[in-house]
């Protein structure tokens, strides 16, 4: 396991028996401030989205964490397609 100075770890899962599952990298796990910055919204707005269960989250101890892929999925879900113009 390698260390990252911001999150203190790099790879969560490294199972030598079953190497077919997805790997979770620490950089994919964001705290509330990092998630708010990623979405370019305020922390209170991020908390409202989390508390209303609009964005999936994980509780680790007493800390709330967000997977970057879930934030990207939220952005994709909220994206309004362009109108095709002739």
N, C-alpha and C positions, 0 to 999 in steps of 0.2 A: 504494500500500500504506500503510495507516495503522498506527500503532504502539500497542501495548498495554503499559503499564508492567510488567506481570507476565510476559508471554511475549514481548515485543519485536516482535510482529507480529499482525496481525488477520486478513487473508485470505490463504490459501495459493494458491488457484487463481483466476485471473481471465483466462481465455483469450477474447480478443475474437472469435476465429474460431468457436469452438464454445462457445456459452453455454448449452448444454443440460444439461451435467453438473452433479452436485451440488457445492456449494461447501463447503470445509472451513474452518471458522472456528477460530482458535486457541483460543478458549474451550472448544471441544469436545475439545481434546487436553490430557490431564491427566498430571501426573507421578505417581509412586508414592504420595506423601503426599496429594496432592489426590484421587487415586482412592480411597485408604483412607478419607479423610474423607467422600467422596461416598457410599461404601457403609457408613459408620459402623462400620468394623472397624479393627483395628490394622495397622500397616505390615507386621509379620512375617506376619500372616494374608494380607494382600494379596500379599506376595511368594510365599507358598505357593500361592495360587490362580494366580498368574502362572506360576510354575515348573512347576506341574502341568498347565498349559495349559487351565485351566477358563475363563479369560478371555483373549480375543485381545489382543495387544499389538503395539506397533511399536517397533523399536529405531532411534533416531536418534543416530548416533555411538555413544557408549557408554551413552546414556540410554534408559531404558524409558519409553514413553508409552502411554496408554490413551485410546481414543475414548470419549467420554461415551455415545454410542449403544450401544457394546458393553457398557458397565456397566449401562445401562438394560435391555438385552436379557438380561443375566445375572440381574438382579432379576426380570424378567418370567418367565424360565425357572424360577426358584426359588420363585415365588409359588404358594402352595397355595390353591386356590379354596375359597370358603365352601360349607358344606353347606346346600342349600335346605331350609328348615324350613316345615312346613305349619301 
